[in-house]
Structures are given as structure tokens and as C-alpha cells.
Amino acid sequence: MIDQVMRLTAFPVHGTTVEVVVAGTVRGEWTRPPVVSSDAAVLYVHGGGFVAGSPRGYRGVAGRLTAALGLPVFVVDYRLAPEHRNPAAGDDIDAAFEWLVRQGFAADRIVVAGDSAGGHLATELMLARADRGLTPPAALVLFSPMTDLGLGLVTPDRANDDGLLSLKVARAAVAHYLDGRSAVPDLRPTPGSALPPVLVQASDCELFTGDAVELADRLRRAGASCELQLWPGQMHVFQLLVNLVPEATRAHRAAAQFVLPLVRPGADRIAG
């Protein structure tokens, strides 16, 4: 249902191109702008509660991000629950990052981004690389990220419905994702570890407002540079509703303002 709605609103952005990728176990879609402004790229991890979502459904989001940033955006097609439980999704996202490196993108020139459950997975990738002593990405951009899979950060008065998501739906999705055997992923950065600059955007009245605030606090306490933007009166992942919510475009522009100074521009070249 969620993916079907996303596909209906995923109108192509004029001048951008889409390329479907199947490279061994790595699957996804490139969305490229007419002119690439840098040697950097974006790895985007879609949301959908670990059980839904696809690159096809995110073409509208990817198109607007690539247009705002002037960077190619790769939306990874990771395995979904309940057929593939934790840690399958995380493994696929890690593989996609390493595939981008093999394509010639330096690790510190890759911006990692994600929304909702995808924001959780994107943060997992960043923290896992830090714990393994690997080069951090250029930046991390999160739209309404889920931080606590125990859902203990949800504000009680927002538990029933924030316009797009309810606590009941979130609990069911997490139950499908966790297999009851693997350790529950805990987004707690190691103090002093190598972390990139982070942008966290969320609504000030959505189900995961508390998750966004807590994650920003954890990152700052660990020494990371983290900017938290709370948008008033919006629903969960309003940034995805690019054809319906004017603030979505403004949020993308704010993300571009955050990212572009972090990726030094090289000579302009035509996207291939």
C-alpha cells in the first residue's frame, strides 16, 4: 500500500535520468542530474518500516534530491522483512556502500541519507563504519529517523496517529523485522569515534519527534557535529510528499544547503 502510493506520486523530475542497477547482490537505481557538480554521490536508504518501499517508489524523492544537490543519487533496493529479517537489510546497505567505492567514489565523498526506518539503517551503517575504524561518509542526512526499535521514545499523545503513522503500525513493522535472535540494533555512537556531520530533520509533532531529538543528542554527546531541524505542524516523513506538501521542497533545499559545503565542487561534467 505505502509503496503503491509512493509510486503514484513519484513523478519524474525534468532533466534527470534513471538507471536500474543489478550488480551481483547489489540492486538499486541511479537518478542523475543533467550536470554533475561534484565527484560525490548520495546513497539513499528508503523507508517503509523495514517491510515496504522500493527505489521505483522513491523516484520522485531521488529526482528532487539530485536536482537540489547536483549529485547522482543511488537508492539501494535492500531486502525487506518479513521474508528477510535483521540483519539482511543492513548487510545489503553495507554492500551498496562498498559497491559505490568500487565504482570510483571515495568513501568520504559519499553522502548517506535515509528516512524513517531507512534513517535507522543509514545511521547503523555510519556507526558500524566508525566502530570498524573505516573512513566515514561525507555526511549523514536523516528525514524523520526511527532511533529506538523498542519504540520507547514515542510521545504518548502522538502514539495513535500523526497523520501518516501510528504506534500500532510501527510495532508490527518492527516485529516483522526483528527475528528474536539477533541483537537489537542500538544507535549509540562510541564517544570520540570518527563521525561525519549529520543533519536530522523531523516534524515537531510526529510519532518520531522524540527519536530525532534523542539521536541528535546522542551524536552531539559523542562529539559529532549534528544539526537538528524540527519543522512545525508536519506529518511523519513530510519530505517525501514532494507533490503535495510545499515544505517538502523547502526541506530538500535545506538539506542541500547543509550538504553542498561538505562536498567541495570539482569541474562540472555531464552525467553519463
Secondary structure, 3 states (H helix, E strand, C coil): CHHHHHHHCCCCCCCCEEEEEEECCEEEEEEECCEECCCCEEEEECCCCCCCCCCHHHHHHHHHHHHHHCCCEEEECCCCCCCCCCCHHHHHHHHHHHHHHHCCCCHHHEEEEEECHHHHHHHHHHHHHHHCCCCCCCEEEEECCCCCCCCCCCCHHHCCCCCCCCHHHHHHHHHHHCCCCCCCCCCCCCCCCCCCCEEEEEECCCCCHHHHHHHHHHHHHCCCCEEEEEECCCCCCHHHCCCCCHHHHHHHHHHHHHHHHHCCCCCCEECC
